Every structure is written in C-alpha cells, then in structure tokens.
Amino acid sequence: MNASDPALATGPLLRLEARVRWLTALCAFLTLGLLALVAWQSTPRPKVIEANAFVLRDHQWRRRGELGLREDGSPMLRLNGVAGQERLMISARDDGRGTIRLTDAAGVFRLRLAVDQQGRPFIALAGPDGRPRVAIAAGEGNSTAALFDDTGKTLWSAP
C-alpha cells in the first residue's frame, strides 16, 4: 500500500472526527450546566439567616452589640458602650417575664422595665449608686408606687 492511499487516511480521520464529536458533546453539556447554575443563582430566595447569636463589632473590633440567647435559652438583645459594658438589655424569658434594662456609663442599672410571669408591669428607677429611688408596680387591685431616699428608706408609698 502506498501512503497516498485513501483507505489509510480514513482511519485517523475517523478517530479525529469521533474526538471532535465527543468534545462538542462535552462542551454542550458543560454549557448547559453553567446556564443552569447561573439561573439557580439568580432566582429569588427568601433572605433568612439562622444562627445562635449575632455579634456587632465596631471598627476597632470591640463588641458593641449582641443578639443571642441567654444561658437559660431565652432570647436577648444587648447594646454595649465603647468600653464593652452593657448599656441596654432587652430579654424575653421563657417563663413569661420580659425586661428592658438601661445602664449608665459606670455600669449601674438605672432603669428597669419589667413584666412578671403573670403579666404585671414593673418600673424601677435607681440613683447613681444603684439603689432604687422610684418603684411602680401595677396589678389588678394591688398597684403600688414608692419613693426612696439615698439610704433606701421609704419616703412615700401608695396605697
């Protein structure tokens, strides 16, 4: 046989054509996969983020806020001052109690709004030393209000 024989040239040519068909099919499959991935990424989905806690940090990486769970598993929101001390705390306990607590720059609880397990509201205002100065509790038939001096002695109360 001679090198210019067409029968000898058709073998490699057929193999080359088979490879081209296989590569064309592979490219078509990969293109369809890429299009499906792009379509999946661009479909609207609900923006839900689930976690046990979120921590808010400032540009110096100090902890300035936290949304998370307390040791007993109840949710809380805490906002901190620059030094990391608590300034505002909101918590909702599993037993029905809810509390909002405001703290001054020295770390003293100055205002507490609370609801007890029976749903009765309570307000307490404290002086710079943390001792209560005003306390008001509301309930059915047993609401109370009281004013206290610097030593904690009751100055006035009703009823």
Phi, psi and omega in degrees: 000150182250159186293339180269008180290128182295335180292325178288328183280338183285332179298302178296327180294322178293319177297319179295319178295322178296319177295320179297317178297317180296315178294324177295317178296318178297315179297320178296318178297315179294323177296316177298320177297318178295318178297320178294320178295316178297318179295321179294320180291331184267359177285141180290135178228152176296139182270078180252128175242127181244135179199169175274335180199152173235134180242130178259124181238149179272185185293343176260014175066025174276143180286112183253343178197162181206134171241115186196203181245141175284177180300328180276001178092358180276150183284152178208153173237128182230129174246134186249157172281183182299323182278001178093000180278151181295133175244327179216133178225128175238127180222149177231105184281155180291338180276004177105348179283144174226145184218140167239125184232128176250137184236144178277180184296337179276358180089014181266132177290116183256332180219134176226122173250127184218158171233127182278185185297333180269002178088012180275128180281155181215137176233133176227130175247133183241156176277183182297340179271357179091353178283144181294141176246323179224136176221130179227128177231135181242135177205175179283108177079357181223042177286144180223155173217145181210146173243139183236153176270187183296336181269354181096001180284139180289121176271322182205145174209155177214143357284000000 
